[in-house]
Amino acid sequence: MESRKASLSFEKVNCGGCHGDIVCTDIVTKLRAAGCVFAEDEARLLISTARTPEDLDAMVDRRVAGLPLEHIIGWTEFCGLRIAVDPGVFVPRRRTEFLVRQAAALTRPGAVVVDLCCGSGALGAALAAAQERIELYSSDIDPAAVQCALRNVAATGGHVYEGDLYEPLPATLRGRVDILVANVPYVPTGMIRILPPEARIHEARVALDGGVDGLNVQRRVAAAAPDWLAPGGHLLIETSERQAKQTVEIFAHNGLIPQVAHSNELDATVVIGTRPACLSDTNGQ
């Protein structure tokens, strides 16, 4: 899990009231012993979230036991937004902010935006914040994720549907989607066992497992994308640098014009597929 560094030396901060410096130091020590790399930052978040000393003790115990910090405090920061994250729901990673940046650069006012495998709804919420006048539709197969996404996109006027990929979306969207973002699971099944316990144990497997080569869901998304995209519309998928060549081939096989964007800073790779404005743009495909 990616963490944020603390901006304060927490052992020197008075946490106020019933906690005090000693308790702060105790929390940091416990978190460090449990393997939390940025213990000071996590301590700050736990203390600011806890309502009572007893609540704080329970939250620290849960973190020491290995629960993701985001599931304990109930939110994560993503693209400058506070995104609600419920227990079991996939926690949006910082690298995925690169996918949002790429999509935002292509999004125009009034665009129809679809977020498949939306999880917490973070991508759609971030795109709505970046370009206020969009028509947003999100879907996920996980009921817990859908309930979480509803809270995160409610203020945008967006819609959230429960179901498998495109299946629950309104049929009226076919051929009208300008931006289709899909942070689909892309971890090969055999690699799930070596993921950090926070992901492997506490996030829904359906949000992680991409099949034998990690590309099963990508294939399904790309195969149907031309039916949903408007002419000139774009499909953006996060993938790994190692898988990018195959993702490009999948896009091209389905008539999309692919290009790859990469961020060294975030170690993030995004493949962008564009539906040709006319059939001649595909060179006969």
Secondary structure, DSSP 8 states (H G I E B T S, - for coil): ------SS-GGG----TTTHHHHHHHHHHHHHHTT-TTHHHHHHHHHHH-SSHHHHHHHHHHHHTT--HHHHHTEEEETTEEEE--TBS----GGGHHHHHHHHHH--TT-EEEEES-TTTHHHHHHHHHSSS-EEEEEES-HHHHHHHHHHHGGGT-EEEESSTTTTS-GGGTTTEEEEEE----B-GGGGGGS-HHHHHHB-GGGTB--TTS-HHHHHHHHHHHHHEEEEEEEEEEE-TTTHHHHHHHHHHTT-EEEEEEETTTTEEEEEEE--SSGGGGTT-
